[in-house]
Amino acid sequence: MKIGIIGAGAVGSACLTAAVQRRVAREIIMVNRNRDRRRD
């Protein structure tokens, strides 16, 4: 399964953390409008 998360703010980060901890997807893509929060 793939998951797409829009927004790297508090809610997006919480969703990302929960998805990683529960191992619900093989691939997670996070998209944010503000490039300053981007991590590679």
N, C-alpha and C positions, 0 to 999 in steps of 0.2 A: 504494500500500500504506500502511496505517496501522500504527503500533507503539505499544503501551502499555507503559510502564515503571513498575513499582510500587517506590517507595523512592528517595529522593534521597541516599542515603549513598554510600559509595565505589563499590560495585558498580553501583548505578543510574547514577551519574554516568559511570562508565567505559562502560557500555552506551550511554548517550546520546551521549557523545563519539564512540564508534566508529560509531554509526548515522549521525550527522551527517557525519563525515568520509567515510564510504563512500557516502553519499547513497542509502540503501536504502529510504527511505520519503518520501512527500510530507507526511505528518503524523505528529508524535510527541507523545504525551501522557504527561506524567510526573505521577504521583500520589504524595503523601507524607502521612503521618499528622501529622508535625510541621510546622505552618504557618510556623515561624520560618525555614525554608530556602526558602520560596516566592519565586520571582522572576516578575515579569510582563513 
